[in-house]
Amino acid sequence: MEPTSTAARSVTATDPRLLLNAFDHQFRGFRTFWFDRIAPAGPVVLPAALGAELEEAVAYLADLLRRAVRSLGADSLARHRALGLDERLTGFYADEDFETTYATLMGRPDVMLTESGWKFIEFNFCSSTGGQVYGHLLNELWRQLLPEDVAARLTLADPLRTRTEVLRTVLGDLGLDPHIALVGYLPDVFLTDVGNSRRYYEIEVDSLRKGGIRAEYFETGEFVAELGSRRGEFPLVLERTVPQEWLDAGRDIGPLLRIRKCGSSVLTPQSSYQAANKQLFALLSQGQEWMTDQDREFVDRYLPWSRVIGDELVTYQGESWKLDELLRSRREDFVVKRSDGDQNFDVHIGSRTEPSAWEGVIAKARSAGTWIAQETVRSTGLAAHVLDVEQGEYRDIVTRAVFGPLFMGGRMTGCVARYDVPAPRNAPAGTAGSSILGTVGWQAD
């Protein structure tokens, strides 16, 4: 399926040097995914009807995952242990009402467009979900560069503006003053040699202020240090760090726990990571007694076959298998994932893994007891336009993408897309391709 590309062609009418200068200005102060070799040359354009279907499916899946995780236990701790999550994180939970209400407030699924339609491969819930700032900046850039008549036919959402609206609603529901501390961690932004620029987070703060919310940015350590003199000044904290990632990186999670216990409401709650746990995809794929016929039809249509890895027998495509044997026999048809990982950490694609290494992956997964096996989802080919930075020229490509619709307050607000760009035809043998991040424009008929 090739999207209409009028919008991208309109951007490629721009002198390549001017577009590159626009990128340099728009993303100054922090790293991008493409400046070394490749940049997107316009949004990936898809029909608005596909976007409407995706938005409806994202909202349904968020509700389905919320129901799935609540079926695992009567409270946050019971569900935490049912999922086999790290015991060092049990102190991060707030009161049950807050956890229940806001666990799926913000998120971003990973979803592919296949020959048969949309297929979700995971759903990440938390306020640190990637793509928010990049989606905001890229769509702002496309709106500036596109001719008025072309832009008028496209939906290019601003996720930061929508997030501000959602946060204003939360503040109102909780009866809090509109004063927010945005707490982040600069090393997570992968800064360039510009230095310790805070621009990435300052963009978020600026958006909050434009929406009528007093906002201030703090590094994690700074906020903890200020708690003594400024405790209670910020009724709401928007935390842009992930406790499990800090554990995986060997960092001390004490500062993050102090933030959770500072007396402010902290978004998103720890239960967000329960709703994002990949074991839920396996439970839904297997089917649960509480699921309705509509739920089962949704899962059959939108989710790939998935199972928690253990010694059990499974049925796959009408045949009975021991799961380990299925994974060995059909290695190229499966992906094995850690269930609480993020940013592709411990994601193993069978078709890209040697058989001997695959055995080690299966053994590691069985030992953990919480990993999942998921049927490989194959994207349809999509047309895109890119700027070859090294050559100073535009290229038309057909690629495969992973879409990331940003989900906030029950609705989709913008969509990012990660896609691969093959090396140029005249590149030396063995030259690797590039992976870049773009956005999606939904085009009305």
C-alpha positions as CSV (number, residue, x, y, z in Angstrom):
1,M,0.0,0.0,0.0
2,E,1.6,3.3,-1.1
3,P,0.4,6.5,0.5
4,T,-0.5,9.6,-1.4
5,S,2.7,11.6,-1.5
6,T,1.7,15.1,-2.7
7,A,2.7,16.6,0.7
8,A,6.1,15.1,0.6
9,R,6.7,16.1,-3.0
10,S,5.8,19.6,-2.0
11,V,8.5,19.6,0.6
12,T,11.0,18.2,-1.8
13,A,10.5,21.3,-4.0
14,T,12.5,23.0,-1.3
15,D,16.3,23.4,-1.9
16,P,17.9,20.5,0.1
17,R,20.2,22.9,1.8
18,L,17.3,25.0,3.1
19,L,15.6,21.9,4.4
20,L,18.7,20.7,6.2
21,N,19.2,24.2,7.7
22,A,15.5,24.0,8.9
23,F,16.3,20.7,10.6
24,D,19.4,22.1,12.2
25,H,17.5,25.0,13.6
26,Q,14.4,23.0,14.7
27,F,16.4,20.3,16.6
28,R,19.3,22.4,17.9
29,G,20.6,21.4,21.2
30,F,19.8,17.7,21.2
31,R,20.4,14.6,19.1
32,T,18.1,13.5,16.3
33,F,18.0,10.1,14.7
34,W,19.0,11.1,11.3
35,F,21.3,14.1,11.0
36,D,24.4,12.0,10.2
37,R,23.0,10.6,6.9
38,I,19.3,10.8,6.3
39,A,16.3,13.1,7.2
40,P,12.6,12.7,6.4
41,A,11.5,14.9,3.5
42,G,7.9,15.4,4.5
43,P,5.4,13.4,6.5
44,V,4.4,9.8,5.7
45,V,0.9,10.4,4.2
46,L,-1.9,7.9,4.8
47,P,-5.7,8.1,4.2
48,A,-7.7,9.7,6.9
49,A,-9.9,6.7,7.1
50,L,-7.0,4.6,8.2
51,G,-6.2,7.1,10.9
52,A,-9.8,7.1,12.1
53,E,-9.7,3.3,12.3
54,L,-6.4,3.4,14.2
55,E,-7.6,5.9,16.7
56,E,-10.7,3.8,17.5
57,A,-8.5,0.7,17.8
58,V,-6.0,2.4,20.1
59,A,-8.7,3.5,22.5
60,Y,-10.3,0.1,22.5
61,L,-7.0,-1.6,23.1
62,A,-6.1,0.8,26.0
63,D,-9.4,-0.1,27.7
64,L,-8.9,-3.8,27.0
65,L,-5.4,-3.7,28.6
66,R,-6.7,-1.8,31.6
67,R,-9.3,-4.6,32.1
68,A,-6.8,-7.3,31.6
69,V,-4.4,-6.0,34.2
70,R,-7.2,-5.5,36.8
71,S,-8.2,-9.1,36.3
72,L,-4.8,-10.1,37.8
73,G,-5.4,-9.0,41.4
74,A,-7.4,-6.9,43.8
75,D,-4.8,-4.1,44.2
76,S,-1.6,-2.7,42.7
77,L,0.8,-5.0,44.8
78,A,-1.1,-8.1,43.9
79,R,-1.0,-7.3,40.2
80,H,2.7,-6.3,40.5
81,R,3.5,-9.7,41.8
82,A,1.2,-11.6,39.4
83,L,3.3,-10.0,36.6
84,G,6.6,-10.9,38.3
85,L,7.8,-7.3,38.4
86,D,10.8,-6.2,40.3
87,E,10.2,-6.1,44.0
88,R,12.4,-3.0,44.3
89,L,9.6,-1.0,42.7
90,T,6.8,-1.9,45.1
91,G,7.2,1.3,47.0
92,F,6.3,3.5,44.0
93,Y,2.6,2.9,44.1
94,A,0.2,5.7,45.1
95,D,-3.3,5.2,46.5
96,E,-5.5,2.8,44.5
97,D,-7.9,5.4,43.1
98,F,-5.1,7.4,41.6
99,E,-3.5,4.3,40.2
100,T,-6.7,3.1,38.7
101,T,-7.8,6.4,37.2
102,Y,-4.5,7.5,35.5
103,A,-2.7,4.3,34.7
104,T,-3.5,4.6,31.0
105,L,-3.6,8.4,30.8
106,M,-0.7,8.6,28.4
107,G,0.9,6.1,26.1
108,R,2.0,5.0,22.6
109,P,1.5,1.6,21.1
110,D,3.8,0.2,18.4
111,V,1.7,-0.9,15.5
112,M,2.3,-2.0,11.9
113,L,0.3,-1.6,8.8
114,T,0.1,-5.1,7.2
115,E,-1.5,-6.4,4.1
116,S,-4.5,-7.3,6.3
117,G,-4.6,-4.0,8.2
118,W,-3.3,-2.6,11.5
119,K,-1.5,-5.0,13.9
120,F,-0.4,-3.9,17.4
121,I,2.8,-5.4,18.8
122,E,3.0,-3.6,22.2
123,F,1.6,-0.7,24.1
124,N,3.8,1.6,26.2
125,F,2.0,3.6,28.9
126,C,3.8,6.3,30.8
127,S,4.5,10.1,30.7
128,S,8.0,9.3,29.4
129,T,6.7,7.8,26.2
130,G,9.0,8.8,23.3
131,G,8.0,10.8,20.3
132,Q,6.1,13.6,22.0
133,V,8.7,16.4,21.4
134,Y,9.8,15.0,18.0
135,G,6.2,14.7,16.8
136,H,5.6,18.3,17.9
137,L,8.7,19.7,16.2
138,L,8.4,17.7,13.0
139,N,4.7,18.6,12.4
140,E,5.4,22.2,13.2
141,L,8.1,22.1,10.5
142,W,5.9,20.5,7.9
143,R,3.1,23.1,8.6
144,Q,5.7,25.8,7.9
145,L,7.0,24.2,4.7
146,L,3.9,22.9,3.1
147,P,1.8,25.0,0.7
148,E,-1.4,26.2,2.3
149,D,-3.7,24.1,0.0
150,V,-1.7,20.9,0.7
151,A,-1.5,21.4,4.5
152,A,-5.3,22.1,4.6
153,R,-6.0,18.5,3.5
154,L,-3.7,17.0,6.1
155,T,-4.1,16.4,9.9
156,L,-0.8,17.1,11.5
157,A,-1.6,17.0,15.2
158,D,0.4,18.7,18.0
159,P,0.9,16.2,20.8
160,L,2.2,18.7,23.3
161,R,-0.8,21.0,23.0
162,T,-3.1,18.0,23.5
163,R,-1.0,16.9,26.5
164,T,-1.4,20.3,28.0
165,E,-5.2,20.1,27.6
166,V,-5.2,16.7,29.3
167,L,-3.1,17.9,32.2
168,R,-5.4,20.9,32.7
169,T,-8.3,18.4,33.0
170,V,-6.3,16.3,35.5
171,L,-5.5,19.4,37.6
172,G,-9.2,20.3,37.6
173,D,-10.3,16.8,38.5
174,L,-7.9,16.7,41.4
175,G,-8.7,20.3,42.5
176,L,-5.1,21.4,42.1
177,D,-3.6,24.7,41.2
178,P,-2.2,24.8,37.6
179,H,1.5,24.6,38.7
180,I,3.6,21.7,37.3
181,A,7.2,20.5,37.9
182,L,8.5,18.8,34.8
183,V,11.3,16.4,36.0
184,G,13.6,14.8,33.5
185,Y,17.2,13.5,33.1
186,L,19.4,15.1,30.5
187,P,21.5,11.9,29.7
188,D,18.3,10.3,28.5
189,V,18.1,12.8,25.6
190,F,21.4,11.7,24.1
191,L,22.8,15.2,23.8
192,T,25.1,16.2,21.0
193,D,28.3,18.1,21.5
194,V,26.2,21.3,21.9
195,G,26.7,20.7,25.7
196,N,24.2,20.4,28.5
197,S,21.4,22.1,26.6
198,R,18.0,21.8,28.2
199,R,16.1,22.8,25.1
200,Y,14.4,19.4,24.7
201,Y,12.6,19.8,28.0
202,E,12.3,23.6,27.7
203,I,10.1,23.0,24.6
204,E,7.7,21.0,26.8
205,V,7.7,23.7,29.5
206,D,7.0,26.4,26.9
207,S,4.0,24.4,25.6
208,L,2.6,24.0,29.1
209,R,3.0,27.8,29.8
210,K,1.3,28.6,26.5
211,G,-1.6,26.5,27.7
212,G,-2.0,28.5,30.9
213,I,0.0,26.2,33.2
214,R,2.9,27.5,35.3
215,A,5.7,25.1,34.7
216,E,9.3,24.7,35.6
217,Y,11.9,22.1,34.5
218,F,14.2,20.3,36.9
219,E,16.8,17.7,36.5
220,T,16.0,14.7,38.8
221,G,18.7,15.5,41.3
222,E,17.8,19.2,41.3
223,F,14.2,18.5,42.1
224,V,15.1,16.2,45.0
225,A,17.5,18.8,46.3
226,E,14.8,21.5,46.2
227,L,12.3,19.4,48.2
228,G,13.4,20.8,51.5
229,S,12.8,24.5,50.6
230,R,10.1,24.1,47.9
231,R,8.0,21.1,49.1
232,G,4.4,21.6,48.2
233,E,5.0,24.3,45.6
234,F,4.2,22.0,42.7
235,P,0.9,20.1,43.3
236,L,1.5,18.0,40.1
237,V,4.8,16.5,38.9
238,L,5.2,15.3,35.4
239,E,8.0,12.7,35.6
240,R,9.9,12.0,32.4
241,T,12.0,9.1,33.8
242,V,11.3,5.4,34.0
243,P,12.2,3.6,37.3
244,Q,12.8,0.2,35.6
245,E,15.1,1.8,33.1
246,W,17.1,3.3,36.0
247,L,17.4,-0.1,37.5
248,D,18.5,-1.6,34.2
249,A,21.1,1.1,33.8
250,G,22.5,0.4,37.3
251,R,21.3,3.8,38.7
252,D,20.2,4.5,42.2
253,I,16.3,4.7,42.2
254,G,16.3,6.4,45.6
255,P,15.8,9.9,44.0
256,L,12.9,8.6,41.9
257,L,11.2,7.1,45.0
258,R,11.7,10.4,46.9
259,I,9.9,12.2,44.1
260,R,7.0,9.7,44.3
261,K,6.8,10.3,48.1
262,C,7.2,14.1,48.0
263,G,3.5,14.8,48.6
264,S,2.6,15.9,45.1
265,S,0.6,13.9,42.6
266,V,3.0,12.3,40.2
267,L,2.1,11.3,36.6
268,T,2.1,8.8,35.4
269,P,1.4,6.3,38.2
270,Q,3.5,3.1,38.6
271,S,0.5,1.1,37.4
272,S,1.1,2.5,34.0
273,Y,4.0,0.0,33.6
274,Q,1.6,-2.9,34.6
275,A,-0.8,-1.9,31.8
276,A,2.2,-1.8,29.4
277,N,3.5,-5.2,30.4
278,K,3.7,-7.4,27.3
279,Q,2.4,-10.5,29.2
280,L,-1.0,-8.9,28.8
281,F,-0.8,-9.4,25.0
282,A,-0.2,-13.1,25.6
283,L,-3.2,-13.3,28.0
284,L,-5.4,-11.6,25.5
285,S,-4.2,-13.7,22.6
286,Q,-4.8,-16.9,24.6
287,G,-8.3,-15.7,25.6
288,Q,-9.7,-15.1,29.1
289,E,-13.1,-16.0,30.6
290,W,-14.0,-12.3,31.2
291,M,-13.5,-11.3,27.6
292,T,-16.6,-10.6,25.5
293,D,-17.2,-11.8,21.9
294,Q,-16.3,-8.3,20.8
295,D,-13.1,-8.4,22.7
296,R,-12.1,-11.7,21.1
297,E,-12.9,-10.4,17.6
298,F,-10.8,-7.4,18.3
299,V,-7.9,-9.5,19.4
300,D,-8.1,-11.8,16.4
301,R,-8.1,-8.8,14.1
302,Y,-5.6,-6.4,15.7
303,L,-3.1,-8.5,17.9
304,P,-0.6,-11.1,16.8
305,W,-0.5,-14.6,18.3
306,S,1.4,-14.3,21.6
307,R,2.2,-16.5,24.6
308,V,4.2,-16.3,27.9
309,I,7.2,-18.6,27.5
310,G,7.2,-21.7,29.7
311,D,6.9,-25.5,29.4
312,E,3.2,-25.5,28.3
313,L,1.6,-26.9,25.2
314,V,0.2,-24.4,22.8
315,T,-2.0,-24.4,19.7
316,Y,-0.6,-22.5,16.8
317,Q,-2.3,-22.4,13.4
318,G,-4.4,-25.4,14.3
319,E,-1.5,-27.6,15.4
320,S,-0.4,-28.6,19.0
321,W,3.2,-27.8,19.9
322,K,5.4,-27.6,23.0
323,L,6.2,-23.9,22.9
324,D,10.0,-24.3,23.0
325,E,9.9,-26.7,20.0
326,L,7.6,-24.3,18.1
327,L,10.1,-21.5,18.6
328,R,13.0,-23.7,17.5
329,S,11.2,-25.1,14.5
330,R,9.7,-21.8,13.3
331,R,12.4,-19.4,14.5
332,E,11.9,-16.9,11.6
333,D,8.2,-16.6,12.4
334,F,8.7,-15.3,16.0
335,V,10.0,-12.5,18.2
336,V,10.9,-13.1,21.9
337,K,10.6,-10.2,24.2
338,R,11.2,-9.3,27.8
339,S,7.8,-8.3,29.1
340,D,8.8,-5.2,31.2
341,G,11.6,-4.0,28.9
342,D,11.5,-0.7,27.0
343,Q,13.3,0.9,24.0
344,N,13.7,-2.5,22.3
345,F,15.7,-3.7,25.3
346,D,15.8,-7.6,25.2
347,V,13.8,-7.8,22.0
348,H,15.0,-10.7,19.9
349,I,13.9,-11.2,16.3
350,G,14.1,-14.8,15.3
351,S,14.9,-14.1,11.6
352,R,17.8,-11.9,12.6
353,T,19.2,-14.3,15.2
354,E,21.5,-17.3,14.6
355,P,20.1,-20.6,15.7
356,S,22.8,-21.1,18.4
357,A,22.1,-17.6,19.8
358,W,18.3,-18.3,19.6
359,E,18.8,-21.3,21.9
360,G,20.3,-18.9,24.5
361,V,17.4,-16.5,24.1
362,I,14.9,-19.3,24.7
363,A,16.8,-20.5,27.8
364,K,17.0,-16.9,29.2
365,A,13.3,-16.4,28.6
366,R,12.3,-19.7,30.3
367,S,14.5,-18.8,33.2
368,A,12.8,-15.4,33.6
369,G,9.4,-16.9,33.4
370,T,7.8,-13.6,32.3
371,W,9.0,-13.1,28.7
372,I,6.7,-13.6,25.7
373,A,6.9,-15.1,22.3
374,Q,5.0,-13.2,19.6
375,E,4.3,-14.1,16.0
376,T,6.3,-11.8,13.7
377,V,4.3,-9.0,12.2
378,R,5.3,-8.0,8.6
379,S,4.7,-4.5,7.4
380,T,3.4,-3.7,4.0
381,G,5.6,-1.5,1.8
382,L,5.1,2.2,2.2
383,A,6.3,5.0,0.0
384,A,8.3,7.8,1.6
385,H,10.6,10.7,0.6
386,V,13.9,11.3,2.4
387,L,16.8,13.8,2.2
388,D,20.1,12.1,1.7
389,V,22.2,14.5,3.8
390,E,25.6,13.2,2.6
391,Q,24.6,13.5,-1.1
392,G,22.5,16.6,-0.7
393,E,19.6,15.2,-2.7
394,Y,16.1,13.7,-2.2
395,R,15.4,10.1,-2.6
396,D,12.1,8.2,-3.1
397,I,12.0,4.9,-1.2
398,V,9.6,2.1,-0.4
399,T,10.0,1.1,3.3
400,R,8.5,-0.8,6.2
401,A,7.5,1.2,9.2
402,V,6.5,0.9,12.9
403,F,3.9,3.5,13.7
404,G,3.6,5.1,17.1
405,P,0.2,6.8,17.6
406,L,0.5,9.1,20.6
407,F,-2.4,8.4,23.0
408,M,-3.4,11.0,25.6
409,G,-6.6,11.3,27.7
410,G,-8.4,8.7,25.6
411,R,-7.6,10.0,22.2
412,M,-4.9,9.8,19.5
413,T,-2.9,13.0,19.1
414,G,-0.4,12.7,16.3
415,C,1.5,9.7,15.1
416,V,5.2,9.1,14.7
417,A,6.7,6.5,12.4
418,R,10.1,4.8,12.6
419,Y,11.2,3.4,9.3
420,D,14.3,2.1,7.6
421,V,16.1,3.7,4.7
422,P,18.3,1.5,2.6
423,A,21.8,2.6,1.6
424,P,22.0,4.4,-1.7
425,R,22.5,2.1,-4.8
426,N,26.0,3.6,-5.4
427,A,27.1,3.1,-1.8
428,P,30.0,0.7,-1.2
429,A,29.1,-3.0,-0.6
430,G,28.1,-3.6,3.0
431,T,27.1,-0.1,3.7
432,A,24.4,-0.2,6.4
433,G,21.1,1.6,5.9
434,S,19.6,4.1,8.3
435,S,16.6,4.2,10.7
436,I,14.8,7.5,11.0
437,L,11.8,9.0,12.8
438,G,9.1,10.8,11.0
439,T,5.5,11.7,11.5
440,V,2.2,10.8,9.8
441,G,-0.1,13.2,8.0
442,W,-3.7,11.8,7.7
443,Q,-5.0,13.0,4.3
444,A,-8.7,13.7,3.7
445,D,-10.2,12.5,0.4
